[in-house]
Amino acid sequence: MMEGHRHLVVFDVNVYLDAAFLTGAPFSWESFDAIAASSAQAPVPHPRGDYDSLRAIATCQSGTFAGLETVEVFTNDHIEDMVHSKAQHPLVPAPGSDLKGLGWNRSDADALLEGFVWEVGNRSSGGCVPTDVPDGNPPLDHEDGMVYGACKYLAGEDPLATVYCVTRDRAFLEAAELGKLSGHTRVLHPAQFVGLVRAARANLGVRRMRPGGPASQ
């Protein structure tokens, strides 16, 4: 892709919750960065999928995809509300309930939203899209459709950008693999996204080493 190309990323709710589960409450960037550093050399995919979620988010912190290509992380109100809500759901669902989450208190859930989810967007020059209109449901359920709707909005705002939805939801990934969703967005597992970014950065490094290659950024 040409230099200056935009890569716009929407992380599903489960990706943020995976990272939060690993860091523990209250969320801290020190814990996040330490886990990212310690798992940086681990294979892709990681033996534990939640580590791939954390690594996928970590690849976006700089706002640089590869070279002059940018990566920007976006949410919508639905994603933010669900992360905040599910962080407070119990680790073990109550009898007759399917509500399962991190078991955090309200204060820690607030800090997770404001200090992590919002900050990921800020660091990458992304943000929160100003609409909550679902797309792709069915076959997606309402929650996944709301996530995919954020992707559709971004694709419409910049048709030249590449939009990604990064999720560990099997039904979401399967719907995309079977071609049941509109093609405005690449739906990837966190491990696939990590591998994609690493390959782009490695390829850039190889090209820079060649005579006449692009200058170092």
C-alpha positions as CSV (number, residue, x, y, z in Angstrom):
1,M,0.0,0.0,0.0
2,M,1.1,3.5,-0.6
3,E,2.8,5.5,2.1
4,G,0.4,7.6,4.1
5,H,-2.3,5.0,3.9
6,R,-4.7,4.9,6.8
7,H,-5.6,1.7,8.7
8,L,-8.6,2.1,10.9
9,V,-9.2,-0.5,13.7
10,V,-12.3,-1.3,15.7
11,F,-11.6,-3.8,18.6
12,D,-14.5,-5.9,19.7
13,V,-15.6,-5.8,23.3
14,N,-14.0,-9.2,24.0
15,V,-10.5,-7.9,23.0
16,Y,-10.5,-5.1,25.5
17,L,-11.8,-7.5,28.2
18,D,-9.1,-10.0,27.4
19,A,-6.4,-7.4,28.0
20,A,-8.1,-6.2,31.2
21,F,-8.3,-9.7,32.5
22,L,-4.5,-10.1,32.1
23,T,-3.6,-6.8,33.7
24,G,-6.0,-7.2,36.6
25,A,-7.8,-4.5,38.5
26,P,-7.2,-1.7,38.6
27,F,-6.0,-1.3,35.1
28,S,-2.5,0.2,34.7
29,W,-0.4,0.9,31.7
30,E,2.6,-0.4,33.6
31,S,1.1,-3.8,33.8
32,F,-0.1,-3.7,30.2
33,D,3.3,-2.7,28.9
34,A,5.1,-5.3,31.0
35,I,2.8,-8.1,29.6
36,A,3.2,-6.8,26.1
37,A,7.0,-6.8,26.5
38,S,7.2,-10.3,28.1
39,S,5.0,-11.8,25.3
40,A,6.6,-10.0,22.4
41,Q,8.7,-12.9,21.3
42,A,6.0,-15.6,21.9
43,P,4.7,-17.3,18.7
44,V,1.7,-16.0,16.8
45,P,-0.9,-17.2,17.6
46,H,-0.1,-17.3,21.3
47,P,-1.0,-20.5,23.2
48,R,-3.5,-18.3,25.1
49,G,-5.8,-16.2,22.9
50,D,-6.1,-13.4,25.5
51,Y,-2.5,-12.6,25.0
52,D,-3.1,-12.1,21.3
53,S,-5.8,-9.6,22.2
54,L,-3.4,-7.6,24.4
55,R,-0.7,-7.7,21.7
56,A,-3.1,-6.6,19.0
57,I,-3.9,-3.5,21.1
58,A,-0.2,-2.9,21.8
59,T,0.6,-2.8,18.1
60,C,-1.6,0.2,17.7
61,Q,-0.3,2.4,20.5
62,S,2.2,4.3,18.4
63,G,-0.3,5.3,15.8
64,T,2.1,3.8,13.2
65,F,1.2,0.8,11.1
66,A,4.4,0.7,9.1
67,G,6.5,3.5,7.7
68,L,4.3,6.4,7.0
69,E,1.1,4.4,7.1
70,T,-1.0,5.2,10.2
71,V,-3.1,3.0,12.4
72,E,-6.0,4.6,14.3
73,V,-8.3,2.9,16.8
74,F,-12.0,3.7,17.1
75,T,-14.9,2.7,19.3
76,N,-18.6,3.7,19.5
77,D,-20.8,4.3,22.4
78,H,-22.0,0.7,22.3
79,I,-18.5,-0.8,22.6
80,E,-17.6,1.6,25.4
81,D,-20.8,0.8,27.3
82,M,-20.4,-2.9,26.9
83,V,-16.8,-2.9,28.1
84,H,-17.8,-0.8,31.1
85,S,-20.8,-3.1,31.9
86,K,-19.1,-6.4,31.3
87,A,-16.2,-5.5,33.5
88,Q,-18.6,-5.4,36.4
89,H,-20.4,-8.6,35.6
90,P,-19.4,-11.5,37.9
91,L,-16.6,-13.9,37.0
92,V,-19.0,-16.8,37.6
93,P,-22.6,-16.2,36.4
94,A,-25.4,-16.4,38.9
95,P,-27.7,-19.4,38.6
96,G,-30.0,-18.8,35.6
97,S,-27.9,-15.9,34.3
98,D,-25.5,-15.7,31.4
99,L,-23.9,-12.5,32.6
100,K,-20.2,-13.2,32.9
101,G,-17.4,-10.6,33.1
102,L,-14.4,-9.6,35.1
103,G,-16.0,-9.1,38.5
104,W,-14.6,-5.6,38.9
105,N,-16.1,-2.9,41.0
106,R,-17.6,0.3,39.5
107,S,-14.6,2.5,40.2
108,D,-12.2,0.0,38.5
109,A,-14.6,-0.3,35.5
110,D,-14.7,3.5,35.2
111,A,-10.9,3.6,35.2
112,L,-10.7,0.8,32.6
113,L,-12.9,2.8,30.3
114,E,-11.3,6.2,30.8
115,G,-7.7,5.2,31.3
116,F,-7.5,2.3,28.8
117,V,-10.2,2.3,26.1
118,W,-10.3,6.0,25.6
119,E,-6.5,6.3,25.9
120,V,-5.9,3.7,23.2
121,G,-8.0,5.9,20.9
122,N,-6.1,9.0,22.0
123,R,-2.7,7.5,21.6
124,S,-3.5,6.4,18.0
125,S,-5.3,9.6,17.0
126,G,-8.5,7.6,16.7
127,G,-11.7,8.2,18.8
128,C,-15.4,7.4,19.1
129,V,-17.5,7.3,16.0
130,P,-20.7,9.5,16.4
131,T,-23.2,6.9,15.5
132,D,-24.6,3.6,16.9
133,V,-26.3,2.0,13.8
134,P,-25.9,-1.8,13.5
135,D,-24.8,-3.6,10.3
136,G,-24.6,-7.2,9.3
137,N,-27.3,-8.5,11.6
138,P,-28.5,-11.0,10.8
139,P,-26.3,-13.1,10.6
140,L,-24.6,-11.2,13.5
141,D,-26.4,-10.8,16.7
142,H,-27.3,-7.3,17.9
143,E,-24.1,-6.7,19.9
144,D,-21.8,-7.8,17.1
145,G,-23.9,-5.8,14.6
146,M,-23.3,-2.7,16.6
147,V,-19.6,-3.3,16.5
148,Y,-19.7,-3.9,12.7
149,G,-21.8,-0.8,12.3
150,A,-18.9,1.3,13.6
151,C,-16.7,-0.3,10.9
152,K,-19.3,0.6,8.3
153,Y,-19.3,4.2,9.4
154,L,-15.5,4.4,9.2
155,A,-15.4,2.8,5.7
156,G,-18.0,5.3,4.5
157,E,-16.0,8.3,6.0
158,D,-12.8,7.3,4.2
159,P,-13.3,4.9,1.3
160,L,-9.6,4.8,0.7
161,A,-8.7,3.5,4.2
162,T,-8.5,-0.1,5.2
163,V,-10.9,-0.9,8.0
164,Y,-10.4,-3.8,10.4
165,C,-12.7,-5.4,13.0
166,V,-10.6,-7.4,15.4
167,T,-12.5,-10.0,17.4
168,R,-12.3,-13.4,19.1
169,D,-16.0,-14.0,18.6
170,R,-16.2,-17.3,16.6
171,A,-19.6,-16.6,15.1
172,F,-18.4,-13.1,14.0
173,L,-15.2,-14.6,12.4
174,E,-17.2,-17.4,10.8
175,A,-19.8,-15.1,9.2
176,A,-16.9,-13.1,7.6
177,E,-15.1,-16.2,6.4
178,L,-18.3,-17.5,4.8
179,G,-18.8,-14.2,3.0
180,K,-22.0,-13.4,4.8
181,L,-21.0,-9.9,5.7
182,S,-20.6,-6.9,3.4
183,G,-17.0,-6.3,2.4
184,H,-16.3,-2.9,3.8
185,T,-14.2,-4.3,6.6
186,R,-11.6,-7.0,7.2
187,V,-12.7,-9.1,10.1
188,L,-9.7,-10.7,11.8
189,H,-8.8,-12.7,14.9
190,P,-6.3,-10.7,17.1
191,A,-3.5,-13.2,16.2
192,Q,-4.2,-12.5,12.5
193,F,-4.0,-8.8,13.1
194,V,-0.7,-9.1,15.0
195,G,0.7,-11.2,12.3
196,L,-0.4,-8.8,9.6
197,V,1.2,-5.8,11.3
198,R,4.4,-7.6,12.1
199,A,4.7,-8.7,8.5
200,A,4.2,-5.2,7.2
201,R,6.8,-3.8,9.5
202,A,9.3,-6.6,8.7
203,N,8.8,-6.1,5.0
204,L,9.5,-2.4,5.4
205,G,12.7,-3.2,7.3
206,V,13.8,-5.5,4.4
207,R,13.1,-2.8,1.8
208,R,15.0,-0.2,3.8
209,M,18.1,-2.5,3.8
210,R,18.0,-2.8,0.0
211,P,20.0,-0.3,-2.2
212,G,17.6,2.5,-3.2
213,G,15.1,1.5,-0.5
214,P,13.0,4.0,1.4
215,A,14.8,6.2,3.9
216,S,14.5,5.5,7.6
217,Q,11.6,7.2,9.2
